[in-house]
Amino acid sequence: MRALKIFIATSLDGYIAKPNDDLSFLKLVEKEDEDYGYKNFTDTIDTLIIGRKTYDWVLNEIGAAHYDNGNRTVYVITRTERPGSGKVIFYNGHINDLVQKLKAQPGKDIYCDGGAEIITELLRYNLIDEFIISVVPILLGGGVRLFKDGRPEQELELIGEQSFDTGLVQLHYKLKPKNR
């Protein structure tokens, strides 16, 4: 069965964005020729799940090729119907149904890139199998929390950690089997 993984950056105090969805704090750890394992990670996935707000932000700031490279299917979770384009599918059904269907299909792993609302929904249904969380050395004091309230308690097992000279620390956890 395919695994659903998140690979995301957060401030030390648990925010993935400043107020108004400002991601400028990520520039603190930008370094030429350093992607913190992102390329190796994305080589292991062929399907992406992302919230519509995050998708629109990436489209405007980085460009469509960041997600839609022609080699993976991108499911954009949205409340409104929109026509897809290429391998981008706008999905407005129940996320649990989508993930159960995707996990049962053959293929590489599935990547959820956020945002926080989508991650919270996935956690409500115990659908995230692995968490790769990069902690940026900053205390933001407010913004968009990575983990919102209203989800079940879930125990994790540390399977790897790495620190970088930028001060970023990356933690890799998997969901303990007793949570299933």
N, C-alpha and C positions, 0 to 999 in steps of 0.2 A: 504494500500500500504506500502511496506517495505521502510525503510529509509536508505539512504547512509550516513555513518558517517566517519569522520576521527578522529583518536586518535594519536597524534603526539607530539613530543618534539621539541622545538626550543630554540635558545639562545634569550636573551633579545633583541638583534638587528636583529632578524628574520632569523637566519640561522639554517638549520636542519643538516648541516654537515660542517666541516671545508674543506679547499681545499683538493683535492684528496679523497673526500668522507670519510673523517676521522670523526668518531663518538665518539672519545675518550672523548670529553667534557661531555658526558652523565655520565661518571664515577663520576663526581662531586656530583651527587645526588643519587648515588647508596647507598642503605642502606638495611641491612639484614631485611627480612620480610616486606619490603615496596615495593609494586608494583604500587602505585599511582592509584589504582582502575582498573588496567588493567585486572585482572582476572574477576572482576564483569562485566566489559565492554564486554570482549570476550564471556561471558556466554549469552549475548544478541544477538550474531551474529551467522550465520551459513554459511556465504559466505564472501570471502575475495577477494579484487582486489588489486594487487600490480604490480609495474613496474618490469621489468626483472632485472635491475641493483640492485634494492633493494632486490629482491628475491635472486639473486646470492650472495649478501653480507651476508644475513641472513643464507643462506645455508652453506657458508664457515665459518662464525664466530660463529653461534649458533647451526645450524643443522636443518634438514628438519622437525623435529617434532614440531618446534616452530609454523609453519603454518599448516602443514599437520598432524593434530592429528586424522584423520579418521572421524571426526564429522562435518567437514565443507568443502565446495568446495572452492578451491583456483584458481582464474583466474590470471595468470601471463600475463601482457600485454607486447607483444613483436612485433618486426617488422619482425622476421623470424619464419617460421613454425618449431615447435619442437613437438615431440610426448609427450603426457601427461603421467602421472604416478599416479595411484591411483586416488585421487580426485583432483589432480593438472592438470589444463587445461591451455595450452599455447594458448593465444588468440591474433590473429593479425588482427582482423577486426576493425570496428569503435567503439570506446568506448561508444559513445552515444547509439548506437544500443544495445550493451551488457547491459548497465545499465538500459535502458528502459525495456528490456526483463526481467531482474532480478527483478526489482521493481514490475513488474506486476505478478510475481509468488508468490505463498504462501511461507511463511517461516519467519525466524527471520530476523533481520536487516543485512545490508551489510557494511563491514568495508573496507575502503581504507587506507592502511598503507604506501602510498607513491609510488614512490618518488615525487619530486617536479614537474616533467614533467606531471605525471599522474594527480596530484592534479590540476594543471593548466588547463589541458584538461577538467576535470570534472567541474571546475569553469566556463569555457567558455560556457558550456551548462546548467548552473544552476542545476547541478545534486547532489551537496552535500547538505544534509538536516541539518546535525549537525556537529559542530566542537568542539572537545575536545583537547585543546592545552595546553600542559605543558610548562611553561616558565622556563628555567634553568637560574640561576643567573650568567650569564657570557656574556660579549660582545666579540664576536669572531672577528669582524672587516672584515670578508670575508668568502667566501665559497659558499655553495649551499643555495639560498634563498628559504624559504618556499613558499612564494607567488611571482610568477614571473609576469612580465608585460604582457599585451595582453589579459586581462580577463575583463569582465564587472564589474561595480560597483555593490556590493550586500550589502544590509543592513542586519545586524544581531541583534538578541535579546539575551541578556545575560540571561541564565537560571540557572546558578550556577557558583560558584567559591570556591576554597579551597586553603589554603596555608599549607605548610608542614615545619617541623623544619629544613629541608635541605636547605630551601630558595626557593624551587620550588613552583611556583604558577600555579594552573590549572584552566583554564577558559573554560566554557561550553556554547557555543552559538548555536542558531538555526537560520536558514535562515528565515527572515521575509516573511510572505505569499505574500506580494506585489511584491516580486522578482520572483514569479512563472509565 
